[in-house]
């Protein structure tokens, strides 16, 4: 059974290591093989080593970047998103005693300041929508009558949190993603090349070996298993490296 294509790059490297170890062991200790078969296995193993090493290098570079700049900016985005949520809760609490005044001053009342979307819809829309909702709410708060106390600090908190979140999202889009995506693409390319080489190896080995022998080169896997680990799935639904 072969590893699923959507398994991580790291899983593919480990998988290739096990295949290579089995190819080597077959050549060294399988007394049923003749010298020609041993030579064929050695040659095929050399091809896979090159591609395993190439994929391993791509996985290491991608993981290093994810563990550095990418992890930092995602953490900052989570904090800014949290601040938006806290500012919204503070606004709800501060305006609740003045619901009637808000409704008289603003069509739609408090519900309009919260946005026309339900919270679940805002969350599905993503962090960019969260930032915009916070900034829009601050603008509406500043337009409320002066008789409602505390609107200025509430608006300041919403504007600050929303602006912070928007800037961090822009930083990720302009500075982080352009550096990260090529690294991820290199992992995906490495996985493709490794799997293609293994398929081609299987085809060539059929000239000298049985299907049962070729199948024995691949480690046993749990049915349907996909090994993750290079990074957590992110908000963009990125494949695991």
N, C-alpha and C positions, 0 to 999 in steps of 0.2 A: 504493500500500500504506500502510495506516495503522499508526501506532505501537501496539504492544501495550498493553492496558489496565494491565498490571502493571509497565509501565516507570515509572521514578522521576518524581517531580514535576519535578525539574530537567530531565529528558529531555523532558517534555511542554512545558515553557517553551521550550526550544530548538526543539522541533518547531513550536510555534506561531509562533515568530519566523520560521522559514523559510517557513511558510505565508503569514504576513503579508507578508513580503518579496516572495514570488511574486505575491500578489494585487496588491501595489503595482506591481510591474514589469509585470504584464499590463496594468494600467490606463495605465501611462506609455508603454510602447514597443510594445505589440501594435497594429500598424497595421490589423489586421483588425476591430477592435472599433469599434462606433459609440458615440456619447455616452451613450446609454441604458445600454449594457452597462458603460461606464466608471463611470457613476454607481452602478449596482447593486454593482459590486465595491467601490467606496469605502465605501458604506453597510455592506456585510457586513464589511469590514475593521475598521470602527469598533467593531462589536459584539465581534469577537474580541480587539481590543486591550484592552478593558476586562477581559475574563475572563483574558487572558494576564497582565495586570498584577496582578489579584487572586491568581492562582495563584502568580506570582512572589513576591508579598509573603508568602504563606503558607509557601512553600518557604524563603525567607530566614529567617523567624522560627523555623521548625522546625530548620533547619540550625544556626542560632546556638545554640539550646538544646542540641542534640546535641553541638556542639563544646565546650560548657561543662559544665554540671552533669551531664549524662547521661554524657559521656565520662569525667568524673572518678569518678563512683560505679561505673561498670563496671570501670574500672582498679583501684579499691580492692577490688572483689569478686574480681577475678582474683588480686590479691596475697593476699587472705585465703584463697582457695581453694588457692593455692600453699603457704601456711603450714600449712594442714590436711594437705596431701599430705606435706610435709616432717616434720610431727609424727608422721604415721602411719608413715613410713619409719623415723624414729628409734625409735618404739615397737617396730616389728618387729625392728630390730637389737638393741635393748636387752633384749628378752624372749627372743630366740631361744636364748641359752644356758640358759634356764630353762624350756624348753618343758614338761618333765615336771612341774616344780613347779606351773606354771600349770594344767596339765591336772588335777592332783590337787585344786587349790583351786577350779577353776571348770569346771563342766560345759561342754563344747564347746571348752575350752582357748583357745589363741591365736586360733583361727578365730572364736570368739564375740566377742572383743574387736574384731577387725577388722570385725565385723558379719556378719550372716547372708547378706548380699548379696555377690556377686562384684564386683570393682572395676568391671568394665564396666557392671554393673547400677546401681551407685551413680552412675556418671557419667551414665547415661541418665536417672536419676531427678532429676538436677539439683543445683544448689548448695545448696538447702535440705536435701536428704537428706545431702549431704556434711557440712554443719554439724552435723546431728543425730547422724550416725555418730561424729564427732569428740568431741562432748560425751558421748555414751553410753560411748564407749571410755574416756574419762577417769574416769567413775564406776566402771566395772569395774576399772580399774587401781588405784584407791584402795582397793578391797576385797581386793586380793591380799595374801598374807602378807608381813610385814615382812622376811622372810629374802631376798626378791628385791630386790636393790639398785636404786636409781635410779628406782623407779616414781613417786615424787612429782613430780620434774621432768618426766618424760614425760607424766604426767597434766596437769600445769600447762600444758604446751605445747599439748596437745590441747584442753584446756578454753579456753585463751586464743584459739587460732585458730578453733575452732568458734564461740565466742561472738562474736568479731569478725565472722565471716562472717554469722552470723545477724542481728547488728545492722545490717550494711550492706544485707542483703537487705530488712530491715524499713524502712530509710531509703529505699531505692529504691521500695518499695511505697507508703509513706505520703507521702513528700515529692517524689520525682522523677516517678513515673508519673502522678500526678494533674495535674501541670503539663505533662507531655510529650504525653499522649494527646490532649488537645484540639487541640494544635498539629498532630499527625499527622492527626487527623480533618479539620482545615481543609485540609490538602494533598489528602487523598482527595476531599473535597467539591469543591475547585477543579479537580481532574482530571476528575471526573464532569461538572461544569458546562461545562468547556471542550470536552470530547468531545461532549456533547449539542448545544452550540451549533454545532460544526462539522458534525455530522450534519444539523442543521436548515438550516444554510447551504447544504449540498449540495442539499438538497431545493428550496430557493428558487431556487438558481442554475439548476436544470434548466429553469426557465421561459425563460431567456435564453441558456443555453449547452449545448453537447453534453457527454455523459459524458466524452469524451476531454479536453475543456477542463478540466472539474472535476477530473479525475484529475491533470492537469498541475500543479495547485496544491499538491499534496502532494509533499514531497521523497522521493527514492528511499531505501529502507531495506534493509539486509541482511535476508534472509528469517529470521524468527524472532528477530531481534535485540531485546534489551532493554537500554537504557542505564541503568546504575546510577550511583551516585556521591554521593548526599546523605548516606548513612551506610552502614556495614557492616550486614549482616543480623545481628540480635542473637539472644539465647537464646530470645526469645519468638516468633521467626519473624516479626517485624514486617515489613510491606511496606515497600519503599523509598519514601521521600517524593519 
